[in-house]
Amino acid sequence: MGNSYKKNLVKILLTIFMAALSITMILPFVWMLSASFKPDNEVFEFPIRWIPKTFTFANYVKVWVSRNFPFTIFFMNSAKVTTLGLIGEVFTSALAGYAFAKIKFKGRDVAFLIYISTLIFPAQMMLIPRFVMFREMGIYNTHWALILPGMFTAFGTFMLKQYFSTIPDELSDSARMDGANHFMILTRIVIPLSTAAISALIIFQFVSLWNQYEAPLVYLRDKKLATIPLGLTYLKDENATSYAATMAASVCSLMPIFIVFFAFQKQFVQGIATSGLKE
């Protein structure tokens, strides 16, 4: 009875602690959401008025309609870069993951280890070499400078390779006996059985591509090509007093992330629970 009471007490205390921690982490977002519905002169009121005294949608209208806030252009640029990069990454990661997981060839494990070892290098280290390479290729100051690096990632290959390894080889062998080639096995057997891992990869990389700031800052020079994270800095610089509109733009920039997460939430949890647990 004593041990059971202690365990329950620990669970209750841990739940309270995690709830308090969660609240502190979500408070900045709640403040941002509240500020987006306020006029500028009420944004920095103290103590904080969580429910706006003057509730207005003017900030959202200004963000989406006003010519002084080209947020629509930034949003479309982010959608283009993220969508193309994500499609390319899922495609290349699936191909590479299948090759490393299901095709036996000489030096496979060594090649996989070398490829995965590139994860130890920070992304910032690649900015200058890529800048030089993209300038020589003629794609500097274009969206391709953001899309191409996102199409090939060791993380995506590792994640899908680990999941593909859990799929029984007997399924591939039986399909091969029926005349299926590797591409048919991948598209008709392996991928349909790997929706959980692919969904998790989509969420991870969607957030990464959507929120990238350093790459657009280095590779883009034209304001019309800016994505949302870089575009928000333009809004701040040119409209320093319109903090409420900046908050409205920030809230709008988070909506696609929430939509993608809730759309793939169930598969995401399942994919995280299974990817990487088996070799």
MOQUI-V450394 format. One record per backbone hydrogen bond with DSSP energy under -1.0 kcal/mol. NH is the residue of the N-H (numbers start at 0). CO is the residue of the C=O. Records with the same first field share a line. If there is no record, write none. Layout:
NH=CO / CO
This chain:
4=0
5=1
6=2
7=3
8=4
9=5
10=6
11=7
12=8
13=9
14=10
15=11
16=12
17=13
18=14
19=15
20=16
21=17
22=18
23=19
24=20
25=21
26=22
29=25
30=26
31=27
32=28
33=29
34=30
35=31
36=33
37=34
41=38
42=39
44=41
55=36
60=56
61=57
62=58
63=59
64=60
70=68
73=69
74=70
75=71
76=72
77=73
78=74
79=75
80=76
81=77
82=78
83=79
84=80
85=81
86=82
87=83
88=84
89=85
90=86
91=87
92=88
93=89
94=90
95=91
96=92
97=93
98=94
99=95
100=96
101=97
102=98
107=104
110=106
111=107
112=108
113=109
114=110
115=111
116=112
117=114
118=115
119=116
120=117
124=121
125=122
129=125
130=126
131=127
132=128
133=129
134=130
135=131
136=132
137=133
138=133
140=218
141=138
144=141
145=142
146=142
147=143
150=147
156=152
157=153
158=154
159=155
160=156
161=157
162=158
163=159
164=160
165=162
166=163
170=167
172=168
173=169
174=170
175=171
176=172
178=175
179=174
184=180
185=181
186=182
187=183
188=184
189=184
190=185
192=188
193=190
197=193
198=194
199=195
200=196
201=197
202=198
203=199
204=200
205=201
206=202
207=203
208=204
209=205
210=206
216=212
217=213
218=214
219=215
224=221
225=222
230=226
231=227
233=229
234=230
235=231
236=232
237=233
238=234
241=238
242=240
245=241
246=242
247=243
248=244
249=245
250=246
251=247
252=248
253=249
257=253
258=254
259=255
260=256
261=257
262=258
263=259
267=263
268=264
269=265
270=266
271=267
272=268
273=269
274=270
276=273
